[in-house]
Every structure is written in C-alpha cells, then in structure tokens.
Amino acid sequence: MRLSPSLASMTCFARDRAAHEGVEFAWEIRSVNGRGLDLRFRLPSGFDSLEPALREAATRALRRGSVSATLIVSRTPEAARPVLDKAALDSALALIDRIRLRLRTTAAVSPEAVLALPGVLRAPAAEQDEAKTSALHAALRASFDRALDALVSSRRAEGARLGVTLAAILGEIESLTERAAEDAAAQPEAIQARLRDTLRSLLAEAPALPEERLAQEVALVASRADVREEIERLRAHVAAARALLAEGVAVGRRLDFLAQEFAREANTLCAKSASTTLTATGLALKAAIEQWREQVQNVE
C-alpha cells in the first residue's frame, strides 16, 4: 500500500549546538505523545523574551505532541577569564604603600595576595549593549530553528518506519476479517444446533407455547449469530485506515478513532460467534487491533 511521506511520529529528540561571541549554547528539544500540542520552554534567566517567537515557530512546524525545549547557555573559556580592574589594582597598591609607611616596614607583598584582594579581579561583565544582545538572540533563534527542523525530520523518519509497521498490522487485520467472514459462512450447522437446543428447552418448559413465540425465539437466535454487518464495517474501517496512512498529515487522532471502531466490531463479532473457529479468529483479530491501537498512539 502507499504510505504518505508526511506521516510523523510524536516521539523524537533533536539537539543543536552553537556559539556566538564568547557565548556557547545548546538547544535540546524532546517530543513525546500528546493529545494536542503542548509546548514547554525552559530558558535561563534573561532569555524569557525569546519564548513568543519560539512558540510561534514550533506551532507552525508541529501539530501534536508534548514538546519541551531547553536552552543551555555557558560562556567560552576565553570569555569566562577574569578581568583585571586596573583602577581597583591601583587603589590596592596605594593602600599597601600607606600601610607600609604606617607600619614602617618594607615587607614584600606577593602578587597572588594582591590579586586576591576584593575587586582586583572580577568576572566578565554581562553584555548590555543592545545591538550585541539582539545579535545573540538572533543566533539563538537560528539555532532553535535548526533544532526544530531536525526534530521534524526525525519525526518523519520515525513516522515512515511506524507507517510500515501500521501497514503490516492493517494487513493482518484485513486477513483476519476475511477469515472471520469465511468462518461465519460455515456457521449454519452450529446455528441450527443452537436453535434445536433452544427449541427443545422451550418446548420442555411449555409444550403449548404459541407458534409466534417460537418464531420470535428462532429469529432472535438467528440475528444474534449474524455477523455480516460487523464484517462489512471492519472492511470499511480497513479501507478508511489505508486512506489515512496514504494521506499522512495529522491523522493520528483519526487513526486512534478507527482503533476504537475496530475494537467495537471485533468485540461484537466474538459475542455473536456460534463456533469455536470464529471465536478463535475473533480473538486473534482483537489482539491485532490492540497492537494497532498501541502503535497509532505515536502518530502525530
């Protein structure tokens, strides 16, 4: 059968690493099953303003899934090196000279001790220049777009594999449906035996039972054993599922609905079965439908 290249799985992961002017960062995007599209962003302090644009981009690219995007930011070793505050150093040296005079000493002070004085060495100041901040944010958004594209590609690659699995299960459901139709066609003898047993029971309890009542009981047993409607509905559901797999775009909910319809018809078929053969086929059909239901939970 033909499978759409747009069929996508909701369970995937993507990552993108980059750097911009001394700042290293990485985006990690995880996607798992979800009834709708649930987006969650974990951003370091100071980067919250990025979220609206990122959320808009993710909403355009994804239809369903519980998606979490995490931004990890750190400075490069060069950018993280401490900065010498020359004014603080001059003040410290002047203070040391005054102390020497006051104590009337010429004792030497080690450079390490001077550098350890508060304020002489300081961490790099956070970049406050608006233009540079804007450039960093642009680099972060570009990295997010790459990670998002990788996630979409990964979801489609997984969707292609998932489509092959679903097609195989659907083929099994179709085969079991046709076997059930054959088993049902061979049921008349079992139905007749059940009717004879029912009639014997009724006549034993009430020999003078009206013919109308007998006819009603016969019709009831016959209708309970007729699975032709269930077979036709199963065939229709198979055709609908095949069409959805060929369509591919955001079909997960409809495939899940079909799984419920498949299960309903299989349950009714088993309940109406008048033979062990048909019951066995119905149980195998229910097992295949359960496999289908589990797999379609991953489809976007």
N, C-alpha and C positions, 0 to 999 in steps of 0.2 A: 504494500500500500504506500501511497505518497505521504511523506511527513513534511510539515512546514519547517523551513529553516528558522522561523521566528519562535518556535516552541522553546520556552525558557524554564529553567528550574529556579526555585527561590533560595536554594541552599548553596551558597558560594562565599568566597573570600577574595579580596584584592588588596594590594598594597602598592604605594608609590613613595619613593624616597627622593628628596631633592635638597638643594642648599641655595641660599641667596644672601650674599654679602655678609658672611660670617654666621648665618643662622642655618642650622640643619633642621630638617623637619621630615616627618613621615605621616602619611595618611593610611589608616587601616579601616577597611570597610567590610563588615560582616553582614551576611543576609541569611535569614532562616525563614521557615514557613510562617505565614500570617494570613489572617482572613482578609485584611485590606493592606494598605501601605502605611506602615508605622515607621517614621523616621526619627532617629535619636542621634544627637550630635554631642560629643564630648570634646570641648575646646578648652585650652588653657586660658587662664585669666588674661584679659586684654585682647582676646580674639573673638569675643562674642558677636561683634558686628558683622562677622563673615557669615553667620548662620542663615539669614534670609536668602542670600544669593545661592548658597549651597543647597538649601532645601528646595528652592525653585528648580535648580539643575537636576536634582535627584528625582523630583516629581515628574519632570519631563521624560526621564530615562526609564523609570520603573513604574510598574502597575500595582504589584502586590509584593508582600514580604515584610518581615520585621527587620529593619536595616539599622545598624549602628555604625556611625562614622567617628573615628577617634583621631585627633591630631596630636602628634608628639613633637615637641619643639625643644631644641637644645642649641647652644652656641658651639661653633667650631673651636678646637683648641686654641687657635690663633686669636679668635675673638674673645675667648674667655680669659686670656692672660691679664693679670692685674696691671693697672696703670699707675705710674709714679706721679704723685701730685707734687709738682715742684714747689709750689707755694707752701704746702704743708711741710716739705722737707726743709726748706729754708727756715721756716719758723722753728722746727725741731732743732736744727743745728744752732740757731741763735740762742735757743733756750739752753742747750747743752753748754755753750760758751759761758753764759751767765752763771750757770750752776758751778762750772769750773772756777770762775772768778770768786764766787761766793764761798766756795769750799777751799779756795786756794790750792787747787790740785791741777795736775797735768795728766791725770789718768786718761788713757785712751778709751774710746767707746767703739765697740765693734760695729761694722756696717749692718750686721744682722740685727743688732739691738735697735739701731736707728730705724731700719725698715719695719721692725715690729711695732713701732710706735703708732698709735691710732691715727688714721688719716693719711699716713705717708704713702701706703699702697692701698688702692681701692679697686673694687670690681668695676668692669666697664659699665659706663652709664648706658641705660636703655635708650635706644634711638628714639628721639622725639620729633625729628624732622618729618613734617607731614608728607613730603614727596617720597622720602625713603620708606616711610610706613606704608604708603599707598603701593609702592613698588613691591614691597614684601607681601602685602595682601594679594596683589595680582599673581605673584609667584605661587602663593598658597592655593589660590583658586585654580590655577592652571594644573597644579599637581593633583588637586582633588578631581578635576575633570579627567585626568589620565587614569586615576584610580577607579573612577566611576565607569569609564569606558572599558577598563579591564574587567570590572565586575560584570558589566553587561555581556561582554564576550564570554566570560566564564560561565555565566548563567545560560547562555545559548548553547555553549559546548556541552554542558551538563544536560540541557534540555534535549539535545539531539540524542544523547545516549538514553535518556529517560524515554524519549519517543519510541526508540527501538524496543525497549522493554514493554512499554504500554501496547505497542502493536502486536507483540508476541502474546501478551496476556489476552488482548482482544480477540486474536485468532483462536486462542483456546476457548474463550467464552463462546465464540461463534460455533466452533466444532462441537462443544458440549450441548449447545442449544439444538443443533441439528440431530445430535444423538438422542436428546430428550424427545424430539419430535418423532423419531423412529421408535423409541421405547413406548411413547404414548400411543402410536398407531398399533402397537402389539398388545394393548391393554384390554381389548374387548373380552377375552376369556376371563381375565381377572375381575373385570367389572361384572360380568354375568354371574360369576361365582359369588361376588359380594351381594348382588341383587337376590340371588336364590337364598342365601343365608338370611338376608333381611326379610324376605317374604315368609320364609319358614318361621322366623321368630314372630312376625306379626300374626300369622295365621294360628300359631300355637297359643298366643295370648288372647286373640279374638277371632274365632273361626268365622264369625258373621261380619267381619269387617267390610264396610262398603267398598265397592269397586273404585269409587272416586278416591278414597283414601289410599288404596293400593296404588293407583295411578300416580298420586302425589308422591308417595314414597319412592316409586320407581324413578320418577322424573328427578327427585332430589338427589338420589344416589348417582344418577347419570350426569347431572350437572356438576356435582362435586368432583367427578372424575374427569371432566372435560378440561384439558389444559391448552386447547388450541389458541385461546386469546393470549395466554401467558407466553406461548411460543412466538406468536406474531409480535407481541410487544418487545420481547427480547431481541428479535431480529431487527425491529425498528430502532432499538437502542444501540445495537451494534453499528447500524448504518450511521446513526447520528454521531456516535463516538468517532467513527472513522472520518467523518466530515470535519469534526472539530480538530482532530490531530492534523488534518491537512490544512486547516485554517491557521492554527498555531498561536495567534496573538491573543493573549489574556483569556485563555479558555479554561483555566484551572477550575474556576467556580462551576462552570457548566459541566465539566468532566466529573466533578465531585457530585453534582446533582444526578448525573447519569448513574454513578455508582450506587446511589440510594435507590434509583428506579430499578436497576439490575437486581439489587438485593430483594426488593419487594416482590418482583416477579418470580425469582428463584424460590423465595420462601413460600409463595402461594403454590407454585408447581409442586414442591415437596409435600405440602399439606394435602394436595389433591391426588397425589400419587396412589395408585392402586396396585403397584407392583414393586418388588424389591429392586428390580433393574432400574426403573425410572427413579426410585428414591436414591439409589447409588449415584446415578447421573446428576440428579439434583444437588446432592451433597458436594460432588466434585465441582459443579457449577458455582455453588456458594463459596467454595474455597478459592476458586479463580477470581470471583468477584471481590472477595476480601483482599486478595493481592492487588487487584486493580485499584481498590479504594485507598490502600496504603500508598501506592505509587503516585496517584493523582494529587495527594496532599502536597507534593513538592512542586506541582506545576503552577507557574505564575498565572 
